[in-house]
Amino acid sequence: MSSCAIQILTSSHPLGAQAGRLIRAGVPRQQVAIIYDVGLSTLHRKFPASKLA
């Protein structure tokens, strides 16, 4: 994964905030990973389930 993808998934980046909103809205993490071209492990690291509840 590129460092650009990691930077996008930070909460301060608008796309990162959008990824978090998609996950909280119930969109499967696998689908969000495909949209943002990142791995599932990255989404779990950046948006842990314990913080989304």
Buried (B, 14 or more C-beta within 10 A) or exposed (E): EEEEBBEBBEEEEEBBEBBBEBBEEEEEBEEBBEEBEBEEEBBEEBBEEEEEE
